[in-house]
Amino acid sequence: MDYSAHYESPLGGMTMASDGESLIGLWFDGQKYFAETRREVWVECAPDGLPIFQRTVQWLDVYFSGKEPDFTPSMRMRTTPFRRAVWEILLSIPYGETMTYGEIARRLGQKKNRLRMGAQAVGGAVGHNAISLLIPCHRVVGADGGLTGYAGGIDKKIQLLALEGIERDDLFLPKIDSDAGRVK
C-alpha cells in the first residue's frame, strides 16, 4: 500500500508519496508525469502521519529556506534500470551547480562501457524523475545553456536554480517556434 501527503512549498503545492518506509515520489501539483510510480491503492495522510513524510518535510523546509540540507530522506526509486542509472547520476550533481544532458549521457556511457549514449534518451529519463528536488533534475541544462526540460515547469526550474544561487549569464530560455510548437 502507498501513502501520500501534501506539502505547501513557496512554489506551490507538492505531493509526497511513500511505500510506508521510503519516499517513492515528490511532485509539484499538476507536474507532468504526476504520480506515475504509484500503486492502485493510495492512502492520504497528514504530513506528520509517517516518519518518512516528517523527514521529507524537514528536508523541504531547509531547502526552501535557501540552505543545502545536510541529510537526505530514505528514497526508493520505482523505475526502469536505465532511468535508475540516470537518476543516480542526477544525485551526484552538487547543490548550486548544473550539469548538461550530454555530460550525463557521457557519464552513463562510461559506466556501461559504451562509446555513445543518447542525450535525448537521458532527457526522457530526467523528465520522468519521480522524486523531484531530492533527485535534482532541475539542475540539468542544455549544452548551450538552454533551460529546457523540467516537468514541473520552466518557471519553477528558474526559481529553484535561483534559490540555489545559480544565476549564470549563459543560462537562457530557449525560443519556441510558435508555428511548430518546438524549441528553435
C-alpha positions as CSV (number, residue, x, y, z in Angstrom):
1,M,0.0,0.0,0.0
2,D,1.2,3.5,-0.8
3,Y,0.6,6.7,1.1
4,S,0.5,10.3,0.1
5,A,0.6,13.7,1.9
6,H,0.5,17.3,0.8
7,Y,3.2,19.9,1.3
8,E,2.8,23.6,0.6
9,S,6.0,25.0,-0.8
10,P,6.8,28.6,-1.7
11,L,6.5,27.5,-5.3
12,G,3.1,25.8,-4.9
13,G,1.6,22.6,-3.6
14,M,3.6,19.4,-3.7
15,T,2.5,15.8,-3.2
16,M,4.8,13.3,-1.3
17,A,4.3,9.6,-1.8
18,S,5.7,6.7,0.3
19,D,5.6,2.9,0.5
20,G,5.4,3.4,4.2
21,E,9.2,3.3,4.7
22,S,10.8,5.3,1.9
23,L,9.9,8.2,-0.3
24,I,8.8,7.0,-3.7
25,G,7.5,10.3,-5.1
26,L,7.7,14.0,-4.8
27,W,5.9,16.1,-7.4
28,F,4.7,19.7,-7.8
29,D,0.9,19.5,-8.1
30,G,0.0,19.3,-11.8
31,Q,3.5,18.3,-12.8
32,K,3.9,16.3,-16.0
33,Y,4.1,12.6,-15.2
34,F,2.5,13.3,-11.8
35,A,2.3,10.1,-9.7
36,E,3.1,7.7,-12.4
37,T,5.0,5.4,-10.0
38,R,2.1,5.0,-7.5
39,R,0.2,1.8,-7.0
40,E,-3.5,1.4,-7.3
41,V,-4.3,1.9,-3.6
42,W,-3.2,5.2,-2.2
43,V,-4.0,6.3,1.4
44,E,-4.0,10.0,2.0
45,C,-2.5,11.1,5.4
46,A,-1.2,14.1,7.1
47,P,2.4,15.3,6.5
48,D,3.3,14.1,10.0
49,G,1.4,10.8,9.5
50,L,4.6,8.8,8.6
51,P,8.2,9.3,9.8
52,I,9.3,9.5,6.2
53,F,6.9,12.3,5.5
54,Q,8.1,14.1,8.6
55,R,11.8,13.7,7.4
56,T,10.9,14.9,3.9
57,V,9.1,18.0,5.3
58,Q,12.2,18.8,7.3
59,W,14.3,18.5,4.2
60,L,11.9,20.6,2.1
61,D,11.8,23.3,4.9
62,V,15.6,23.5,5.0
63,Y,15.8,23.5,1.1
64,F,13.2,26.2,0.6
65,S,14.9,28.4,3.3
66,G,17.7,28.7,0.8
67,K,20.1,26.3,2.5
68,E,21.5,23.0,1.4
69,P,20.1,20.2,3.6
70,D,22.7,18.1,5.3
71,F,20.6,14.9,5.2
72,T,18.6,13.0,2.7
73,P,15.4,11.1,3.5
74,S,15.3,7.5,2.5
75,M,14.2,7.1,-1.1
76,R,13.2,4.1,-3.2
77,M,13.3,4.5,-7.0
78,R,10.5,2.7,-8.7
79,T,11.6,2.8,-12.2
80,T,13.5,1.1,-15.1
81,P,17.2,0.2,-14.8
82,F,18.0,2.9,-17.4
83,R,16.1,5.6,-15.6
84,R,17.6,4.5,-12.2
85,A,21.1,4.8,-13.7
86,V,20.3,8.4,-14.9
87,W,18.7,9.4,-11.6
88,E,21.8,8.1,-9.7
89,I,23.9,10.5,-11.8
90,L,21.5,13.3,-11.0
91,L,22.1,12.6,-7.3
92,S,25.8,13.4,-7.9
93,I,25.1,17.0,-9.1
94,P,26.1,19.2,-6.3
95,Y,23.8,21.8,-4.8
96,G,24.3,25.1,-6.6
97,E,25.7,23.5,-9.7
98,T,24.4,22.3,-13.1
99,M,25.2,19.5,-15.5
100,T,24.2,19.1,-19.1
101,Y,22.2,16.3,-20.7
102,G,25.3,15.5,-22.8
103,E,27.5,15.2,-19.7
104,I,25.0,12.8,-18.1
105,A,25.0,10.8,-21.3
106,R,28.8,10.6,-21.3
107,R,29.0,9.5,-17.7
108,L,26.3,6.9,-18.3
109,G,28.2,5.7,-21.4
110,Q,31.4,5.3,-19.3
111,K,29.5,3.3,-16.6
112,K,28.1,1.0,-19.2
113,N,31.3,0.8,-21.3
114,R,29.6,2.3,-24.3
115,L,31.1,4.9,-26.6
116,R,27.8,6.7,-27.1
117,M,24.7,7.2,-25.1
118,G,21.9,9.4,-26.5
119,A,21.3,12.7,-24.7
120,Q,17.6,12.5,-25.9
121,A,17.2,9.2,-24.0
122,V,18.8,10.8,-21.0
123,G,16.4,13.7,-21.3
124,G,13.4,11.3,-21.2
125,A,14.7,9.7,-18.1
126,V,15.4,13.1,-16.5
127,G,11.9,14.2,-17.3
128,H,10.3,11.1,-15.7
129,N,12.1,11.7,-12.4
130,A,9.6,10.8,-9.7
131,I,11.3,12.3,-6.7
132,S,11.7,16.0,-7.7
133,L,14.2,18.2,-5.8
134,L,15.8,15.4,-3.8
135,I,16.8,13.9,-7.1
136,P,17.8,17.2,-8.6
137,C,16.6,17.1,-12.2
138,H,16.2,20.9,-12.1
139,R,20.0,21.2,-12.2
140,V,20.1,19.8,-15.7
141,V,20.5,22.2,-18.6
142,G,21.1,22.1,-22.3
143,A,24.7,22.0,-23.7
144,D,24.2,25.6,-24.9
145,G,22.8,26.8,-21.5
146,G,19.2,26.4,-22.5
147,L,16.8,26.0,-19.6
148,T,14.7,23.1,-21.1
149,G,13.0,20.0,-19.9
150,Y,11.6,20.5,-16.4
151,A,8.4,18.5,-15.9
152,G,7.4,21.0,-13.0
153,G,7.6,23.9,-15.4
154,I,10.4,26.2,-16.6
155,D,9.2,28.9,-14.2
156,K,9.8,26.6,-11.2
157,K,13.1,25.5,-12.6
158,I,14.3,29.1,-12.8
159,Q,13.2,29.8,-9.3
160,L,14.9,26.6,-8.0
161,L,18.2,27.4,-9.7
162,A,18.0,31.0,-8.3
163,L,17.2,29.6,-4.8
164,E,20.5,27.6,-5.0
165,G,22.4,30.7,-6.2
166,I,22.7,29.6,-9.8
167,E,22.2,32.8,-11.8
168,R,24.7,32.4,-14.6
169,D,24.7,34.6,-17.6
170,D,25.0,31.7,-20.0
171,L,21.6,30.2,-18.9
172,F,18.6,31.3,-21.0
173,L,15.1,30.3,-22.0
174,P,15.0,28.8,-25.5
175,K,12.9,30.4,-28.2
176,I,9.8,28.5,-29.2
177,D,8.8,28.2,-32.8
178,S,5.1,29.2,-32.4
179,D,4.2,27.6,-35.7
180,A,5.7,24.2,-35.0
181,G,5.5,24.3,-31.1
182,R,9.1,23.3,-30.9
183,V,12.3,24.8,-29.4
184,K,14.3,26.6,-32.1
